[in-house]
Amino acid sequence: MSGATIGWIILGLIVLVVAVVLVFWLLSWLYRRSSKETSFVRTGFGGQKVVINGGALVLPIIHEVIQVNMNTLRLEVRRGRDSALITRDRMRVDVVAEFYVRVKPSPEAVADAAQTLGSRTMQPDQLRELLEGKFVDALRSVAAEVSMEQMHEKRGDYVKRVKAAVAEDLLKNGLELEAVSLTGLDQTNMEFFNPSNAFDAEGLTQLTEQIERRKKIRNDIEQDTMIQIRN
C-alpha cells in the first residue's frame, strides 16, 4: 500500500469523525426532549406534533414549540367583603378555596392546553387569573343553593358540588381537577352588607333578628342567674 493511499484513508477517517461529531452536535442542538414534568407541542413544518415522554427535532424558523407544564398546580381563590358569596338564606360568606389542577396526560389534552392556555401553564399566577372566573362562578352558583349553616356543617358536600360544577368546563382547556379544598369559611362582617341591595337587606334583617334574639336570651339567663344568687 502506497503512502498516498494511506494518506487518503487517514483523511477519509478524519472527515468521517468530523461528520459524526457534527451530526451529534446538531442533534444535541436541534433535538428537544420532554420530561415527566414538561411536555411540548411542536407546530409548523410537518404539522402539529405532541410530545409526551419523548422527543422531536425542532428546526429554527420553521418550527414553533409551546411548553406544557404537567405538574399539579394549586390555584387559590378568595372571595370576601364586597365580593363575598351570597347563600340561599341571603347571607354573605367569606371563603378561601384551593383548586388543584393539572394537564391531563393525553395527546389531545396537551394539545388543547397548548392551544387555549399557551405558556400560562408554566406561570401559575397567570393561569389562576385566566381560570378564576370559572372557579368563582362554581362557588357562587352552589352557594346560592345552600344556607350558610349548611356550608359550614356540610363542607364536604359543598366541595363535591363545586368540583362537579367546574370539572367538565376545565376539560375544554385540557385540564383535570384533582381536588378542591375549602380552607376558609366565615360570615362576612355586617359593615359589608349593603342596605340598599335587596339580597343584603334581607340577609341583614335576618342577621339582626338573630343577634338581638340571642342577646335577649343571654340577658334573660344572666338576670335569672343574678336572682338565684341573691336568693
N, C-alpha and C positions, 0 to 999 in steps of 0.2 A: 504494500500500500504506500503510495507516494505521499510526500509531505503536503502537497496541495489538497489531496483527498482528505487527509486528516484535518487540515485546516478548515475545509468546508464542513466536515462533520462537527467539529467543535463550534463553528459559527452557527450551524443549524441548531445544536443543543442550546446555545446561548439564546438564540431567537425564541426557541420553544419555551425555555424557562421564563423569559421576559413576557411572553404571551400569556403563560399560565398565571404569573403574578399579576399581570394587568387585568385578566379576567376576574381573578379573586378580588382584586381591589374594586373593580366596577360592581361586582355583585355585593360586596360589603357596603358600597355606597348607595346602590340602587335598590337592593333587596330589603324590604321592610317586613319585620316580623311583629305579630300581635303577641299578647301575653294573657295570663289569667285575669289581669286587671283591666286591660285595654284591648279593644278590638278596633278595627277601622274599616271604612268603606272607601274604595278607590273608584273614581269616576273619570270619564274622559275616553281616550282611545281604547277600544275593545269593550266598551260598555261598563256597566256597574259590576263591581266585584266586592262581596262582603267577606272579610277575612276574620275568622274566629279560631283561635288556637292554631294559627298557621302563618303563612307569609305570602308576599307577592312582590313582583317587580314594580317599582314606581319610577317612571321616567319623568324627568323635569319637563315642564311646559305642557306636555300632552296628557298628564295625569294630575288629578287633584285628590287629596286624601282628607277625610274627616275622621278624627279620632272619637271613639265612643267609650265612655267610662262604664265598666261592667261591675264596679263595686256597689254595695248598698249605701245609699245616701240618706242622711237624716235631715228632713226638712221641717223646720219648726214654724208653726203659725200661731200668732197671738191675736186675740180679739178681746178688747176691753174698752171700758169707758163709753165714749160716744159710739164706738163701733162694736159694742158688745152684742152677743146673741140675744134674741128675744124668744122666750119659750112660749108654750101653749097657754100658760096662765099669765102671759104678758109681763113676765119678769125679765130683767136684764141680767145676763150672766157673763162674767169674765172667764175666758178659757185659754189654756195653753195646750196645744196639741202637737204631737210629733208624728210625722208620716215617714215611714221607711220604704223607700222605693229603689228599684234597680232596673236596668235594661234587661228585658227577657233574653236569655241566651239562645236565640234562634236567628237565622239569617234574615228572615222577614222583619223581626222586631228591631234588630240592629239597623237595618236599612230605614225603617220608619223613624227610629230615634235620630239617625243622622240627618234625615230629610226635614223633620219637624222641629228638632231641638238644636241641631248643629253642634257647635262646640260647647253649648251650655251644660252638657253632661259632665264636662271637666271642671265646671265652675258651679258648685252647689248653690251659692248665693243667687246667681243669675237664674238658675233652674227654679229655685224657690219663687222668685219674683214672677216667672212665667206661669207656674202652676198654682200659685197662691189662690187665684180666683176660683179654680175648681175645688180646692180644699175648703175654702170659706163657704162656697155655695152648698157643699155637702153638710158642713157643720150647721149652717143656718137652717137648711131645709129639714134636717132631722130634729133640731132643737125646737122648731115650730110645732112639732107633733107630740112633744112630751113636756111635762111640767118640770120646773126647777128641782123639785123634790125627787122626781123620777130620774133625772140626770145624775143627781148625787147618789141615790141609793142603788141605781142600776147602771153604773158606768159601763160595765161590760156590754150590756145590750145596746147602749147608745153608740159605743165604739164600733160594734159589729155592723150596725146600720149605716154609720158613716163610711166604713170601709166598703160595704156593698154599693153605696151610692156613688163612690168615686172610682172604684177599681176598673169598671168597664170603660170609663172615659179615658183612663190613663193608657189603656191598651192601644188607643189610636196613636199614641206617641211612642209605642214600643216599650212601655214601662209596665212593670207588675208591682202591685202594692203588697209588700211583705207583712206589714203590721201598722197599726195605728195606736198611739198611746195618748191618753188624756192625762197630762201631768199637772194641770192646774184647773181648778174649778171653784168659783166663788161668786157670790152675789155682787153685782155692781153697786157701788155707793149711790145712795139716793140722790146726791147732788147731780148725777149724770142722767137722771130721769127728766125728760122734757115735759112739763105740764101741758104744753100746747100740742103735744103729739098724742093722738088717740090711744095708741098702744101704751105709751109711757104713762098717760093719765090713769088708765085702768089699772096698770100694774102698781103705780104709786098709791092709788086708793086702797088696793088690797094690802099693800105692804104697810101702810099707815094704820089700817084697821088691825092688822095682826100685831103690830108693835104696841099699839095702845091697849089692846085686849090683854096682851101678856104683861104689860105694865100694871094693869088693874089687878090681874091675878096675883102678881108678885106683891103688890101693895096690900092686898087682902090677906095674904099669908103672913106678911110682916106685922100687920095690925093684930091678927089673931094670935101670933106668937107673943107680942107685947102684952096682950090681955092675959094670956095664960101665965106669963112671967109675973105680972102684978098680982094675979090671984094666988 
